[in-house]
Structure formats: C-alpha cells, structure tokens
Amino acid sequence: MGSNDKGKDKDKDPESGGRVGKQQYSDLLAPLQVELNNLARWVQHHQKRVLILFEGRDTAGKGGVINAISETLNPRLCHVVALSKPTETEQAQWYFQRHVAHLPAGGNIVLMDRSWYNRAGVEKVMGYSSDEQVQRFLKQAPAFEKLLVDDGILLFKYWLTVDQAEQEQRMAERLNDPLKRWKLSPIDLEARLKYKEYGQARDAMLEATHTKHAPWTLVDFNDQRRGRLTLIRHLLDQLPDCQVPEAELAFPPLPAKPAKEKFDGPIKPIPSVKA
C-alpha cells in the first residue's frame, strides 16, 4: 500500500488523533448503542440501579453525550435529569435533598446533566454559595455517595474536559446559531471570563471527592465526537457482559390485506406539506 493510502487510513482511524468525521462517528457509535441497549436490558432484568453524573465546563458537551447514550434507549427506563436552579423552598432544604427524588429505581438508568456538584463548581465560582457551604458540601459528598453505593447504586462520575480556545469557539457558535442560542445565558457569558477559577474549583472538588467507592473519570472533549465514543466505551467496560436473551416474539402474517386509515367523522388529517 502506498504512502498516500496510509495517510487516508490514518484519517479514518479513531486512534490517529485527528477529529472524528460525521460518517465515521455514526459508524463507530452504532455498535456502541447496540451494547447500550444490551446494558439497559441487563439493568432491567437484574433490577440494577445505574446513576451517571456528567460534569464539566459550559459547552463541554454534556448534552451531546447524554443524547448519544439515551436516544436509542427506552425512555421509560432511561431518564435524563437536568434540574433548574433551586426554588426558594429547595434553598431551605438539605442541599442533597432535591437530588434524592431523582435517584434511579430498580431497573432504571438515570443520566444527570450536572448534579449536586454544582455547589463545588458554578455556585462556588460565581459566588452563589459561601465558602462554608462549599466546604460542608466537599465533606458531605463522599459520605452521601458512599450511602448510595453501599445501597447498591452503580454510580459513575464523568468530568468532560475542554480547552478555553475550544470553549470560546463553541460559545460563539451558540451565539450565532438560532437553534443553539437557548444554550447561552448571561451567566455563561460572565463565567467564560473565569476559566482559571473554574479550573481551581474543579481541582479542589476532585481532590475532595475522588474516592475509591465513587471515583471520577476525566474524558477529553475537545473533539466532542471522539469524547462521546471514549466515554461510552469506558462506561460499557465498567459493567459486566450484559447479554440478556431477548424474548422471541411471534410475528405472523396479517390474516387479510392491510387496511388504510379511514375517517368517517367530521375531522380529517391536515394537508401534507409539499416537498
């Protein structure tokens, strides 16, 4: 094989370090999603409880990887949790209290787009929590997670890493794209100036909460497609081989010619758009 061919092969190789293309990403994601469905059946069959936390800077790619995991799974069994800011009542509760209601039941997977770790990140950096509250959180979080793990919850914590130049590019894209504009808030624009402070808060959080019973996993998300593939592969590798035989379903031919929809009442379908 000539050198030009070798170069082309390198571009197609997800291990080569270049950005993963859209078609290559789709081809690599498809078998992982089959494995994720096997995992979901295993979770349901054995009544396991899986909780996955996704943390990282703004624009790191949390929503994208959550969608890649959840889009082919049964939404009755796989739940995405993305809480808004606490209400006045929730602010008067124990900090972890509002998160407890979203923990997985048996046979369920919960994907948290941000979690209780907001207190150690955005709340600390933006001044929404006092130093005393943050320190109390860093002390309580490992104990809280130990209770979850000891009770049988399979807990995974992912931090998505992204360089500032990449973050700036993604924010600019959100600003200029009407379909992504909703992802950008005044707080995000203010927070982008505190890249160093967020890094310091992250380091303090990791030092206090990276434990044997609930370790953190850092994933490079400068290339979001590569990051999704890496994270999903890592997640699947942390769990046992999840093959659960599917029940065979009989699918005999219809006893008569397939019928068409008919509407005898006053209501008819609206006109179809012209392509």
DRENKOLVEX-187845 format. One record per residue (C-alpha): x, y, z. Coordinates in pm, whole numbers, plus 50000, padded with zeros to 5 digits. Example, Ala and Ser with C-alpha at 12.3 -4.5 7.8 and 13.67 -1.06 7.14 Angstrom:
2
+-------+-------+-------+
|     X |     Y |     Z |
+-------+-------+-------+
| 51230 | 49550 | 50780 |
| 51367 | 49894 | 50714 |
+-------+-------+-------+
//
This chain:
275
+-------+-------+-------+
|     X |     Y |     Z |
+-------+-------+-------+
| 50000 | 50000 | 50000 |
| 50141 | 50344 | 49903 |
| 50210 | 50631 | 50143 |
| 49902 | 50825 | 50027 |
| 49682 | 50529 | 50112 |
| 49843 | 50507 | 50454 |
| 49763 | 50871 | 50513 |
| 49400 | 50816 | 50421 |
| 49378 | 50517 | 50654 |
| 49522 | 50728 | 50935 |
| 49249 | 50989 | 50884 |
| 48986 | 50717 | 50920 |
| 49148 | 50567 | 51229 |
| 48983 | 50692 | 51553 |
| 49314 | 50628 | 51730 |
| 49509 | 50861 | 51499 |
| 49431 | 51181 | 51691 |
| 49252 | 51374 | 51416 |
| 48894 | 51491 | 51457 |
| 48637 | 51221 | 51404 |
| 48421 | 51286 | 51095 |
| 48041 | 51269 | 51097 |
| 48012 | 50944 | 50898 |
| 48295 | 50779 | 51088 |
| 48130 | 50884 | 51414 |
| 47797 | 50732 | 51309 |
| 47967 | 50408 | 51207 |
| 48152 | 50382 | 51540 |
| 47856 | 50488 | 51754 |
| 47609 | 50235 | 51610 |
| 47765 | 49921 | 51767 |
| 47810 | 50105 | 52097 |
| 47440 | 50187 | 52101 |
| 47363 | 49819 | 52048 |
| 47577 | 49746 | 52355 |
| 47394 | 50020 | 52546 |
| 47064 | 49851 | 52467 |
| 47208 | 49522 | 52591 |
| 47312 | 49707 | 52906 |
| 46962 | 49850 | 52951 |
| 46807 | 49503 | 52924 |
| 47059 | 49373 | 53178 |
| 46974 | 49659 | 53413 |
| 46603 | 49586 | 53379 |
| 46639 | 49208 | 53404 |
| 46851 | 49222 | 53719 |
| 46674 | 49530 | 53863 |
| 47002 | 49719 | 53884 |
| 47015 | 50093 | 53951 |
| 47258 | 50295 | 53741 |
| 47337 | 50661 | 53807 |
| 47571 | 50855 | 53579 |
| 47679 | 51213 | 53654 |
| 47805 | 51436 | 53373 |
| 48000 | 51742 | 53481 |
| 48226 | 51990 | 53305 |
| 48259 | 52348 | 53194 |
| 47995 | 52524 | 52985 |
| 47993 | 52387 | 52626 |
| 48199 | 52082 | 52728 |
| 47948 | 51851 | 52558 |
| 47738 | 51707 | 52839 |
| 47410 | 51727 | 52648 |
| 47558 | 51569 | 52336 |
| 47694 | 51260 | 52508 |
| 47377 | 51220 | 52714 |
| 47176 | 51225 | 52392 |
| 47411 | 50972 | 52230 |
| 47353 | 50736 | 52522 |
| 46981 | 50785 | 52565 |
| 46846 | 50835 | 52212 |
| 46802 | 50463 | 52137 |
| 46706 | 50351 | 52489 |
| 46358 | 50301 | 52630 |
| 46267 | 50641 | 52782 |
| 46062 | 50464 | 53048 |
| 46381 | 50305 | 53179 |
| 46644 | 50567 | 53096 |
| 46577 | 50909 | 53245 |
| 46761 | 51236 | 53186 |
| 46769 | 51478 | 53478 |
| 46867 | 51841 | 53421 |
| 46750 | 52044 | 53718 |
| 46696 | 52418 | 53702 |
| 46815 | 52649 | 53976 |
| 46677 | 52564 | 54321 |
| 46344 | 52712 | 54427 |
| 46312 | 52914 | 54744 |
| 46185 | 52604 | 54924 |
| 46473 | 52390 | 54793 |
| 46724 | 52650 | 54905 |
| 46595 | 52600 | 55258 |
| 46639 | 52220 | 55241 |
| 46940 | 51998 | 55297 |
| 47148 | 52058 | 54987 |
| 47127 | 51699 | 54856 |
| 46753 | 51667 | 54923 |
| 46618 | 51771 | 54584 |
| 46853 | 51528 | 54408 |
| 46737 | 51228 | 54610 |
| 46397 | 51231 | 54438 |
| 46570 | 51166 | 54104 |
| 46781 | 50867 | 54208 |
| 46715 | 50554 | 53996 |
| 46468 | 50286 | 54096 |
| 46535 | 49920 | 54024 |
| 46569 | 49851 | 53652 |
| 46639 | 50216 | 53569 |
| 46925 | 50430 | 53441 |
| 46948 | 50799 | 53536 |
| 47171 | 51041 | 53343 |
| 47230 | 51367 | 53531 |
| 47319 | 51670 | 53321 |
| 47501 | 51844 | 53606 |
| 47427 | 51726 | 53957 |
| 47493 | 51808 | 54320 |
| 47843 | 51908 | 54208 |
| 47705 | 52246 | 54101 |
| 47787 | 52357 | 54453 |
| 48158 | 52291 | 54405 |
| 48161 | 52446 | 54057 |
| 47934 | 52723 | 53933 |
| 47797 | 52811 | 54278 |
| 48147 | 52849 | 54421 |
| 48298 | 53038 | 54127 |
| 48002 | 53271 | 54072 |
| 47959 | 53341 | 54442 |
| 47618 | 53178 | 54484 |
| 47740 | 52974 | 54781 |
| 47953 | 53075 | 55077 |
| 48291 | 52920 | 55149 |
| 48133 | 52749 | 55449 |
| 47862 | 52591 | 55231 |
| 48117 | 52472 | 54976 |
| 48343 | 52319 | 55239 |
| 48046 | 52146 | 55402 |
| 47950 | 52007 | 55063 |
| 48301 | 51876 | 54991 |
| 48295 | 51699 | 55326 |
| 47944 | 51555 | 55287 |
| 47956 | 51449 | 54920 |
| 48183 | 51143 | 54969 |
| 47969 | 51026 | 55263 |
| 47647 | 51080 | 55064 |
| 47786 | 50885 | 54769 |
| 47907 | 50608 | 54999 |
| 47549 | 50562 | 55115 |
| 47431 | 50536 | 54753 |
| 47698 | 50285 | 54656 |
| 47652 | 50078 | 54972 |
| 47280 | 50057 | 54893 |
| 47360 | 49904 | 54554 |
| 47350 | 50201 | 54317 |
| 47608 | 50176 | 54038 |
| 47749 | 50529 | 54039 |
| 47967 | 50676 | 53764 |
| 48105 | 51030 | 53764 |
| 48243 | 51187 | 53446 |
| 48417 | 51522 | 53406 |
| 48434 | 51642 | 53045 |
| 48747 | 51847 | 52976 |
| 48768 | 52128 | 52719 |
| 49035 | 52391 | 52647 |
| 48945 | 52758 | 52660 |
| 49000 | 52820 | 52288 |
| 48758 | 52538 | 52204 |
| 48510 | 52667 | 52460 |
| 48524 | 53014 | 52303 |
| 48457 | 52871 | 51958 |
| 48156 | 52676 | 52081 |
| 48012 | 52977 | 52264 |
| 48048 | 53189 | 51952 |
| 47869 | 52918 | 51755 |
| 47585 | 52915 | 52005 |
| 47559 | 53293 | 51990 |
| 47526 | 53290 | 51611 |
| 47306 | 52981 | 51571 |
| 46935 | 53043 | 51640 |
| 46889 | 52670 | 51709 |
| 47156 | 52677 | 51981 |
| 47101 | 53026 | 52116 |
| 46892 | 52893 | 52406 |
| 47202 | 52717 | 52540 |
| 47373 | 53050 | 52609 |
| 47279 | 53266 | 52908 |
| 47416 | 53589 | 53056 |
| 47567 | 53377 | 53334 |
| 47752 | 53167 | 53074 |
| 47899 | 53481 | 52918 |
| 48012 | 53602 | 53259 |
| 48150 | 53260 | 53354 |
| 48365 | 53238 | 53038 |
| 48592 | 53503 | 53189 |
| 48658 | 53277 | 53488 |
| 48819 | 52983 | 53311 |
| 49111 | 52975 | 53558 |
| 48882 | 52998 | 53860 |
| 48670 | 52709 | 53733 |
| 48986 | 52503 | 53694 |
| 49088 | 52575 | 54051 |
| 48739 | 52485 | 54178 |
| 48749 | 52162 | 53975 |
| 49084 | 52065 | 54124 |
| 48960 | 52122 | 54478 |
| 48646 | 51921 | 54403 |
| 48839 | 51629 | 54254 |
| 49081 | 51620 | 54545 |
| 48797 | 51604 | 54798 |
| 48555 | 51374 | 54616 |
| 48765 | 51133 | 54407 |
| 48722 | 50826 | 54627 |
| 48765 | 50452 | 54594 |
| 48390 | 50395 | 54618 |
| 48298 | 50681 | 54378 |
| 48595 | 50775 | 54158 |
| 48596 | 51044 | 53891 |
| 48680 | 50974 | 53526 |
| 48810 | 51262 | 53313 |
| 48741 | 51250 | 52939 |
| 48893 | 51481 | 52675 |
| 48604 | 51650 | 52493 |
| 48796 | 51893 | 52273 |
| 48672 | 51669 | 51991 |
| 48315 | 51607 | 52104 |
| 48252 | 51308 | 51879 |
| 48571 | 51136 | 51994 |
| 48485 | 51226 | 52353 |
| 48140 | 51065 | 52327 |
| 48284 | 50746 | 52183 |
| 48554 | 50735 | 52451 |
| 48312 | 50792 | 52738 |
| 48056 | 50538 | 52619 |
| 48324 | 50276 | 52561 |
| 48462 | 50338 | 52911 |
| 48116 | 50316 | 53067 |
| 48039 | 49985 | 52896 |
| 48375 | 49845 | 53005 |
| 48294 | 49914 | 53372 |
| 47995 | 49680 | 53367 |
| 47973 | 49303 | 53315 |
| 47897 | 49148 | 52978 |
| 47533 | 49243 | 52961 |
| 47385 | 48991 | 52719 |
| 47031 | 48907 | 52827 |
| 46837 | 48685 | 52585 |
| 46552 | 48871 | 52421 |
| 46208 | 48712 | 52436 |
| 46108 | 48577 | 52097 |
| 45801 | 48749 | 51958 |
| 45574 | 48578 | 51707 |
| 45509 | 48795 | 51402 |
| 45273 | 48600 | 51174 |
| 45133 | 48748 | 50851 |
| 44814 | 48952 | 50877 |
| 44500 | 48743 | 50812 |
| 44383 | 48990 | 50543 |
| 44508 | 49269 | 50317 |
| 44647 | 49564 | 50517 |
| 44381 | 49830 | 50576 |
| 44412 | 50203 | 50519 |
| 44322 | 50468 | 50773 |
| 43964 | 50591 | 50718 |
| 43794 | 50886 | 50884 |
| 43415 | 50879 | 50874 |
| 43364 | 51171 | 51114 |
| 43396 | 51547 | 51054 |
| 43771 | 51559 | 51130 |
| 44026 | 51480 | 50859 |
| 44409 | 51491 | 50857 |
| 44553 | 51833 | 50776 |
| 44706 | 51876 | 50429 |
| 45060 | 51741 | 50398 |
| 45342 | 51985 | 50324 |
| 45470 | 51995 | 49969 |
| 45827 | 51870 | 49940 |
+-------+-------+-------+
//
